Amino acid sequence: MAVPKRKVSKARRDKRRSSVWKLETPALVKCDQCGELKLPHKVCGSCGYYKGREIIKKEA
Ligand SMILES: [Zn+2]
């Protein structure tokens, strides 16, 4: 079985556990049309609107 050659230093261990690896929370903006949270510069997932126009047709 493979065994680590050296003890991982505190700095290395703690850096691994630290937030430097964690992904940032994605930016969210409110949809102008329905007020749902959506990704900026993307068509709204709940109403299908972008820039005041309906891009994806949703059944009402
Ligand atoms: Zn919307």
PDB file of the backbone (N, CA, C, O) and the ligand in Angstrom, with CONECT records:
HET     ZN  A 101       1
ATOM      1  N   MET A   1       0.836  -1.191   0.000  1.00  0.00           N
ATOM      2  CA  MET A   1       0.000   0.000   0.000  1.00  0.00           C
ATOM      3  C   MET A   1       0.874   1.244   0.000  1.00  0.00           C
ATOM      4  O   MET A   1       1.882   1.308   0.704  1.00  0.00           O
ATOM      5  N   ALA A   2       0.485   2.217  -0.783  1.00  0.00           N
ATOM      6  CA  ALA A   2       1.257   3.461  -0.847  1.00  0.00           C
ATOM      7  C   ALA A   2       1.136   4.235   0.460  1.00  0.00           C
ATOM      8  O   ALA A   2       0.053   4.385   1.026  1.00  0.00           O
ATOM      9  N   VAL A   3       2.264   4.711   0.909  1.00  0.00           N
ATOM     10  CA  VAL A   3       2.304   5.426   2.194  1.00  0.00           C
ATOM     11  C   VAL A   3       2.945   6.788   1.963  1.00  0.00           C
ATOM     12  O   VAL A   3       3.936   6.870   1.238  1.00  0.00           O
ATOM     13  N   PRO A   4       2.425   7.849   2.547  1.00  0.00           N
ATOM     14  CA  PRO A   4       3.033   9.171   2.360  1.00  0.00           C
ATOM     15  C   PRO A   4       4.470   9.188   2.856  1.00  0.00           C
ATOM     16  O   PRO A   4       4.781   8.675   3.931  1.00  0.00           O
ATOM     17  N   LYS A   5       5.331   9.783   2.056  1.00  0.00           N
ATOM     18  CA  LYS A   5       6.753   9.790   2.390  1.00  0.00           C
ATOM     19  C   LYS A   5       7.051  10.751   3.532  1.00  0.00           C
ATOM     20  O   LYS A   5       7.882  10.469   4.394  1.00  0.00           O
ATOM     21  N   ARG A   6       6.366  11.883   3.527  1.00  0.00           N
ATOM     22  CA  ARG A   6       6.613  12.908   4.542  1.00  0.00           C
ATOM     23  C   ARG A   6       5.312  13.331   5.192  1.00  0.00           C
ATOM     24  O   ARG A   6       4.232  13.259   4.606  1.00  0.00           O
ATOM     25  N   LYS A   7       5.462  13.771   6.419  1.00  0.00           N
ATOM     26  CA  LYS A   7       4.319  14.356   7.120  1.00  0.00           C
ATOM     27  C   LYS A   7       3.925  15.645   6.402  1.00  0.00           C
ATOM     28  O   LYS A   7       4.781  16.451   6.036  1.00  0.00           O
ATOM     29  N   VAL A   8       2.631  15.828   6.207  1.00  0.00           N
ATOM     30  CA  VAL A   8       2.152  17.061   5.595  1.00  0.00           C
ATOM     31  C   VAL A   8       2.253  18.173   6.633  1.00  0.00           C
ATOM     32  O   VAL A   8       1.746  18.047   7.747  1.00  0.00           O
ATOM     33  N   SER A   9       2.913  19.258   6.254  1.00  0.00           N
ATOM     34  CA  SER A   9       3.123  20.352   7.205  1.00  0.00           C
ATOM     35  C   SER A   9       1.800  20.995   7.587  1.00  0.00           C
ATOM     36  O   SER A   9       0.807  20.899   6.866  1.00  0.00           O
ATOM     37  N   LYS A  10       1.811  21.655   8.741  1.00  0.00           N
ATOM     38  CA  LYS A  10       0.584  22.322   9.197  1.00  0.00           C
ATOM     39  C   LYS A  10       0.100  23.329   8.163  1.00  0.00           C
ATOM     40  O   LYS A  10      -1.099  23.455   7.912  1.00  0.00           O
ATOM     41  N   ALA A  11       1.060  24.052   7.562  1.00  0.00           N
ATOM     42  CA  ALA A  11       0.676  25.065   6.583  1.00  0.00           C
ATOM     43  C   ALA A  11      -0.029  24.415   5.402  1.00  0.00           C
ATOM     44  O   ALA A  11      -1.053  24.907   4.928  1.00  0.00           O
ATOM     45  N   ARG A  12       0.537  23.292   4.926  1.00  0.00           N
ATOM     46  CA  ARG A  12      -0.031  22.601   3.775  1.00  0.00           C
ATOM     47  C   ARG A  12      -1.391  21.998   4.107  1.00  0.00           C
ATOM     48  O   ARG A  12      -2.345  22.115   3.338  1.00  0.00           O
ATOM     49  N   ARG A  13      -1.458  21.362   5.246  1.00  0.00           N
ATOM     50  CA  ARG A  13      -2.717  20.747   5.681  1.00  0.00           C
ATOM     51  C   ARG A  13      -3.807  21.806   5.836  1.00  0.00           C
ATOM     52  O   ARG A  13      -4.927  21.642   5.351  1.00  0.00           O
ATOM     53  N   ASP A  14      -3.453  22.904   6.527  1.00  0.00           N
ATOM     54  CA  ASP A  14      -4.457  23.935   6.790  1.00  0.00           C
ATOM     55  C   ASP A  14      -4.868  24.667   5.514  1.00  0.00           C
ATOM     56  O   ASP A  14      -6.015  25.089   5.366  1.00  0.00           O
ATOM     57  N   LYS A  15      -3.910  24.810   4.595  1.00  0.00           N
ATOM     58  CA  LYS A  15      -4.252  25.467   3.328  1.00  0.00           C
ATOM     59  C   LYS A  15      -5.243  24.606   2.543  1.00  0.00           C
ATOM     60  O   LYS A  15      -6.160  25.115   1.898  1.00  0.00           O
ATOM     61  N   ARG A  16      -5.034  23.295   2.614  1.00  0.00           N
ATOM     62  CA  ARG A  16      -5.945  22.379   1.926  1.00  0.00           C
ATOM     63  C   ARG A  16      -7.356  22.521   2.480  1.00  0.00           C
ATOM     64  O   ARG A  16      -8.331  22.465   1.730  1.00  0.00           O
ATOM     65  N   ARG A  17      -7.463  22.705   3.786  1.00  0.00           N
ATOM     66  CA  ARG A  17      -8.788  22.800   4.410  1.00  0.00           C
ATOM     67  C   ARG A  17      -9.369  24.210   4.332  1.00  0.00           C
ATOM     68  O   ARG A  17     -10.549  24.412   4.619  1.00  0.00           O
ATOM     69  N   SER A  18      -8.559  25.169   3.952  1.00  0.00           N
ATOM     70  CA  SER A  18      -9.000  26.558   4.018  1.00  0.00           C
ATOM     71  C   SER A  18      -9.921  26.901   2.852  1.00  0.00           C
ATOM     72  O   SER A  18     -10.189  26.079   1.976  1.00  0.00           O
ATOM     73  N   SER A  19     -10.387  28.124   2.874  1.00  0.00           N
ATOM     74  CA  SER A  19     -11.370  28.548   1.884  1.00  0.00           C
ATOM     75  C   SER A  19     -10.753  28.875   0.539  1.00  0.00           C
ATOM     76  O   SER A  19     -11.484  29.198  -0.398  1.00  0.00           O
ATOM     77  N   VAL A  20      -9.422  28.805   0.403  1.00  0.00           N
ATOM     78  CA  VAL A  20      -8.847  29.171  -0.886  1.00  0.00           C
ATOM     79  C   VAL A  20      -9.295  28.232  -1.994  1.00  0.00           C
ATOM     80  O   VAL A  20      -9.247  28.590  -3.171  1.00  0.00           O
ATOM     81  N   TRP A  21      -9.732  27.025  -1.622  1.00  0.00           N
ATOM     82  CA  TRP A  21     -10.173  26.055  -2.622  1.00  0.00           C
ATOM     83  C   TRP A  21     -11.654  26.160  -2.909  1.00  0.00           C
ATOM     84  O   TRP A  21     -12.134  25.718  -3.953  1.00  0.00           O
ATOM     85  N   LYS A  22     -12.369  26.747  -1.974  1.00  0.00           N
ATOM     86  CA  LYS A  22     -13.817  26.745  -2.085  1.00  0.00           C
ATOM     87  C   LYS A  22     -14.253  27.670  -3.224  1.00  0.00           C
ATOM     88  O   LYS A  22     -13.708  28.758  -3.407  1.00  0.00           O
ATOM     89  N   LEU A  23     -15.227  27.216  -3.964  1.00  0.00           N
ATOM     90  CA  LEU A  23     -15.750  28.012  -5.062  1.00  0.00           C
ATOM     91  C   LEU A  23     -16.548  29.178  -4.509  1.00  0.00           C
ATOM     92  O   LEU A  23     -17.229  29.064  -3.490  1.00  0.00           O
ATOM     93  N   GLU A  24     -16.451  30.289  -5.198  1.00  0.00           N
ATOM     94  CA  GLU A  24     -17.247  31.442  -4.807  1.00  0.00           C
ATOM     95  C   GLU A  24     -18.719  31.150  -5.085  1.00  0.00           C
ATOM     96  O   GLU A  24     -19.070  30.407  -6.002  1.00  0.00           O
ATOM     97  N   THR A  25     -19.552  31.754  -4.272  1.00  0.00           N
ATOM     98  CA  THR A  25     -20.973  31.615  -4.552  1.00  0.00           C
ATOM     99  C   THR A  25     -21.274  32.345  -5.856  1.00  0.00           C
ATOM    100  O   THR A  25     -20.804  33.465  -6.053  1.00  0.00           O
ATOM    101  N   PRO A  26     -22.046  31.734  -6.746  1.00  0.00           N
ATOM    102  CA  PRO A  26     -22.319  32.379  -8.022  1.00  0.00           C
ATOM    103  C   PRO A  26     -23.121  33.653  -7.834  1.00  0.00           C
ATOM    104  O   PRO A  26     -23.989  33.731  -6.964  1.00  0.00           O
ATOM    105  N   ALA A  27     -22.828  34.640  -8.646  1.00  0.00           N
ATOM    106  CA  ALA A  27     -23.547  35.905  -8.567  1.00  0.00           C
ATOM    107  C   ALA A  27     -25.006  35.677  -8.956  1.00  0.00           C
ATOM    108  O   ALA A  27     -25.303  34.987  -9.932  1.00  0.00           O
ATOM    109  N   LEU A  28     -25.895  36.260  -8.187  1.00  0.00           N
ATOM    110  CA  LEU A  28     -27.318  36.118  -8.482  1.00  0.00           C
ATOM    111  C   LEU A  28     -27.962  37.495  -8.526  1.00  0.00           C
ATOM    112  O   LEU A  28     -27.680  38.350  -7.686  1.00  0.00           O
ATOM    113  N   VAL A  29     -28.811  37.698  -9.492  1.00  0.00           N
ATOM    114  CA  VAL A  29     -29.558  38.950  -9.583  1.00  0.00           C
ATOM    115  C   VAL A  29     -31.040  38.615  -9.649  1.00  0.00           C
ATOM    116  O   VAL A  29     -31.427  37.492  -9.973  1.00  0.00           O
ATOM    117  N   LYS A  30     -31.859  39.611  -9.336  1.00  0.00           N
ATOM    118  CA  LYS A  30     -33.299  39.405  -9.402  1.00  0.00           C
ATOM    119  C   LYS A  30     -33.780  39.605 -10.826  1.00  0.00           C
ATOM    120  O   LYS A  30     -33.350  40.529 -11.516  1.00  0.00           O
ATOM    121  N   CYS A  31     -34.667  38.738 -11.253  1.00  0.00           N
ATOM    122  CA  CYS A  31     -35.251  38.861 -12.584  1.00  0.00           C
ATOM    123  C   CYS A  31     -36.155  40.084 -12.645  1.00  0.00           C
ATOM    124  O   CYS A  31     -36.965  40.314 -11.747  1.00  0.00           O
ATOM    125  N   ASP A  32     -36.012  40.868 -13.714  1.00  0.00           N
ATOM    126  CA  ASP A  32     -36.865  42.054 -13.868  1.00  0.00           C
ATOM    127  C   ASP A  32     -38.321  41.669 -14.060  1.00  0.00           C
ATOM    128  O   ASP A  32     -39.229  42.396 -13.658  1.00  0.00           O
ATOM    129  N   GLN A  33     -38.530  40.516 -14.681  1.00  0.00           N
ATOM    130  CA  GLN A  33     -39.869  40.089 -15.058  1.00  0.00           C
ATOM    131  C   GLN A  33     -40.632  39.491 -13.877  1.00  0.00           C
ATOM    132  O   GLN A  33     -41.748  39.911 -13.572  1.00  0.00           O
ATOM    133  N   CYS A  34     -40.016  38.504 -13.212  1.00  0.00           N
ATOM    134  CA  CYS A  34     -40.749  37.760 -12.186  1.00  0.00           C
ATOM    135  C   CYS A  34     -40.151  37.895 -10.796  1.00  0.00           C
ATOM    136  O   CYS A  34     -40.753  37.447  -9.820  1.00  0.00           O
ATOM    137  N   GLY A  35     -38.960  38.513 -10.687  1.00  0.00           N
ATOM    138  CA  GLY A  35     -38.374  38.718  -9.371  1.00  0.00           C
ATOM    139  C   GLY A  35     -37.623  37.531  -8.814  1.00  0.00           C
ATOM    140  O   GLY A  35     -37.072  37.599  -7.715  1.00  0.00           O
ATOM    141  N   GLU A  36     -37.596  36.441  -9.565  1.00  0.00           N
ATOM    142  CA  GLU A  36     -36.833  35.262  -9.131  1.00  0.00           C
ATOM    143  C   GLU A  36     -35.341  35.559  -9.213  1.00  0.00           C
ATOM    144  O   GLU A  36     -34.904  36.411  -9.987  1.00  0.00           O
ATOM    145  N   LEU A  37     -34.579  34.852  -8.411  1.00  0.00           N
ATOM    146  CA  LEU A  37     -33.129  34.972  -8.520  1.00  0.00           C
ATOM    147  C   LEU A  37     -32.667  34.228  -9.765  1.00  0.00           C
ATOM    148  O   LEU A  37     -33.084  33.099 -10.024  1.00  0.00           O
ATOM    149  N   LYS A  38     -31.806  34.876 -10.524  1.00  0.00           N
ATOM    150  CA  LYS A  38     -31.297  34.250 -11.731  1.00  0.00           C
ATOM    151  C   LYS A  38     -29.849  34.642 -11.923  1.00  0.00           C
ATOM    152  O   LYS A  38     -29.359  35.555 -11.258  1.00  0.00           O
ATOM    153  N   LEU A  39     -29.156  33.965 -12.824  1.00  0.00           N
ATOM    154  CA  LEU A  39     -27.781  34.319 -13.119  1.00  0.00           C
ATOM    155  C   LEU A  39     -27.760  35.555 -14.005  1.00  0.00           C
ATOM    156  O   LEU A  39     -28.560  35.654 -14.935  1.00  0.00           O
ATOM    157  N   PRO A  40     -26.856  36.506 -13.736  1.00  0.00           N
ATOM    158  CA  PRO A  40     -26.791  37.688 -14.584  1.00  0.00           C
ATOM    159  C   PRO A  40     -26.389  37.335 -16.019  1.00  0.00           C
ATOM    160  O   PRO A  40     -25.606  36.412 -16.243  1.00  0.00           O
ATOM    161  N   HIS A  41     -26.916  38.055 -16.956  1.00  0.00           N
ATOM    162  CA  HIS A  41     -26.632  37.880 -18.393  1.00  0.00           C
ATOM    163  C   HIS A  41     -27.161  36.551 -18.921  1.00  0.00           C
ATOM    164  O   HIS A  41     -26.733  36.082 -19.975  1.00  0.00           O
ATOM    165  N   LYS A  42     -28.096  35.944 -18.181  1.00  0.00           N
ATOM    166  CA  LYS A  42     -28.677  34.686 -18.633  1.00  0.00           C
ATOM    167  C   LYS A  42     -30.198  34.828 -18.664  1.00  0.00           C
ATOM    168  O   LYS A  42     -30.785  35.626 -17.934  1.00  0.00           O
ATOM    169  N   VAL A  43     -30.811  34.028 -19.535  1.00  0.00           N
ATOM    170  CA  VAL A  43     -32.270  33.990 -19.582  1.00  0.00           C
ATOM    171  C   VAL A  43     -32.784  33.463 -18.248  1.00  0.00           C
ATOM    172  O   VAL A  43     -32.227  32.517 -17.692  1.00  0.00           O
ATOM    173  N   CYS A  44     -33.846  34.077 -17.739  1.00  0.00           N
ATOM    174  CA  CYS A  44     -34.410  33.651 -16.457  1.00  0.00           C
ATOM    175  C   CYS A  44     -34.941  32.223 -16.574  1.00  0.00           C
ATOM    176  O   CYS A  44     -35.648  31.891 -17.526  1.00  0.00           O
ATOM    177  N   GLY A  45     -34.600  31.397 -15.613  1.00  0.00           N
ATOM    178  CA  GLY A  45     -35.017  30.005 -15.649  1.00  0.00           C
ATOM    179  C   GLY A  45     -36.473  29.797 -15.315  1.00  0.00           C
ATOM    180  O   GLY A  45     -37.048  28.773 -15.683  1.00  0.00           O
ATOM    181  N   SER A  46     -37.089  30.749 -14.623  1.00  0.00           N
ATOM    182  CA  SER A  46     -38.463  30.515 -14.201  1.00  0.00           C
ATOM    183  C   SER A  46     -39.479  31.153 -15.140  1.00  0.00           C
ATOM    184  O   SER A  46     -40.580  30.623 -15.287  1.00  0.00           O
ATOM    185  N   CYS A  47     -39.147  32.280 -15.784  1.00  0.00           N
ATOM    186  CA  CYS A  47     -40.119  32.890 -16.696  1.00  0.00           C
ATOM    187  C   CYS A  47     -39.623  32.927 -18.139  1.00  0.00           C
ATOM    188  O   CYS A  47     -40.408  33.200 -19.048  1.00  0.00           O
ATOM    189  N   GLY A  48     -38.343  32.660 -18.368  1.00  0.00           N
ATOM    190  CA  GLY A  48     -37.842  32.600 -19.746  1.00  0.00           C
ATOM    191  C   GLY A  48     -37.636  33.948 -20.397  1.00  0.00           C
ATOM    192  O   GLY A  48     -37.533  34.042 -21.620  1.00  0.00           O
ATOM    193  N   TYR A  49     -37.573  35.005 -19.579  1.00  0.00           N
ATOM    194  CA  TYR A  49     -37.384  36.339 -20.128  1.00  0.00           C
ATOM    195  C   TYR A  49     -35.933  36.776 -20.035  1.00  0.00           C
ATOM    196  O   TYR A  49     -35.212  36.407 -19.108  1.00  0.00           O
ATOM    197  N   TYR A  50     -35.525  37.561 -21.004  1.00  0.00           N
ATOM    198  CA  TYR A  50     -34.231  38.218 -20.940  1.00  0.00           C
ATOM    199  C   TYR A  50     -34.335  39.544 -21.665  1.00  0.00           C
ATOM    200  O   TYR A  50     -34.857  39.607 -22.778  1.00  0.00           O
ATOM    201  N   LYS A  51     -33.844  40.603 -21.044  1.00  0.00           N
ATOM    202  CA  LYS A  51     -33.911  41.960 -21.593  1.00  0.00           C
ATOM    203  C   LYS A  51     -35.336  42.340 -21.987  1.00  0.00           C
ATOM    204  O   LYS A  51     -35.551  42.963 -23.027  1.00  0.00           O
ATOM    205  N   GLY A  52     -36.297  41.967 -21.165  1.00  0.00           N
ATOM    206  CA  GLY A  52     -37.676  42.367 -21.390  1.00  0.00           C
ATOM    207  C   GLY A  52     -38.387  41.625 -22.495  1.00  0.00           C
ATOM    208  O   GLY A  52     -39.530  41.948 -22.818  1.00  0.00           O
ATOM    209  N   ARG A  53     -37.730  40.625 -23.090  1.00  0.00           N
ATOM    210  CA  ARG A  53     -38.385  39.852 -24.148  1.00  0.00           C
ATOM    211  C   ARG A  53     -38.453  38.402 -23.743  1.00  0.00           C
ATOM    212  O   ARG A  53     -37.591  37.893 -23.027  1.00  0.00           O
ATOM    213  N   GLU A  54     -39.497  37.744 -24.215  1.00  0.00           N
ATOM    214  CA  GLU A  54     -39.642  36.331 -23.903  1.00  0.00           C
ATOM    215  C   GLU A  54     -38.749  35.528 -24.846  1.00  0.00           C
ATOM    216  O   GLU A  54     -38.926  35.566 -26.064  1.00  0.00           O
ATOM    217  N   ILE A  55     -37.814  34.820 -24.286  1.00  0.00           N
ATOM    218  CA  ILE A  55     -36.864  34.054 -25.100  1.00  0.00           C
ATOM    219  C   ILE A  55     -37.316  32.592 -25.160  1.00  0.00           C
ATOM    220  O   ILE A  55     -37.343  31.970 -26.222  1.00  0.00           O
ATOM    221  N   ILE A  56     -37.667  32.068 -23.988  1.00  0.00           N
ATOM    222  CA  ILE A  56     -38.122  30.679 -23.923  1.00  0.00           C
ATOM    223  C   ILE A  56     -39.612  30.689 -23.580  1.00  0.00           C
ATOM    224  O   ILE A  56     -40.040  31.263 -22.578  1.00  0.00           O
ATOM    225  N   LYS A  57     -40.370  30.045 -24.432  1.00  0.00           N
ATOM    226  CA  LYS A  57     -41.823  30.000 -24.201  1.00  0.00           C
ATOM    227  C   LYS A  57     -42.130  29.038 -23.056  1.00  0.00           C
ATOM    228  O   LYS A  57     -41.669  27.897 -23.025  1.00  0.00           O
ATOM    229  N   LYS A  58     -42.923  29.543 -22.123  1.00  0.00           N
ATOM    230  CA  LYS A  58     -43.338  28.694 -20.991  1.00  0.00           C
ATOM    231  C   LYS A  58     -44.855  28.546 -21.038  1.00  0.00           C
ATOM    232  O   LYS A  58     -45.579  29.506 -21.305  1.00  0.00           O
ATOM    233  N   GLU A  59     -45.315  27.345 -20.778  1.00  0.00           N
ATOM    234  CA  GLU A  59     -46.762  27.153 -20.721  1.00  0.00           C
ATOM    235  C   GLU A  59     -47.325  27.831 -19.477  1.00  0.00           C
ATOM    236  O   GLU A  59     -46.817  27.647 -18.370  1.00  0.00           O
ATOM    237  N   ALA A  60     -48.362  28.602 -19.670  1.00  0.00           N
ATOM    238  CA  ALA A  60     -48.934  29.357 -18.547  1.00  0.00           C
ATOM    239  C   ALA A  60     -49.828  28.454 -17.679  1.00  0.00           C
ATOM    240  O   ALA A  60     -50.395  28.915 -16.688  1.00  0.00           O
TER     241      ALA A  60
HETATM  242 ZN    ZN A 101     -38.030  35.674 -14.538  1.00  0.00          ZN2+
END
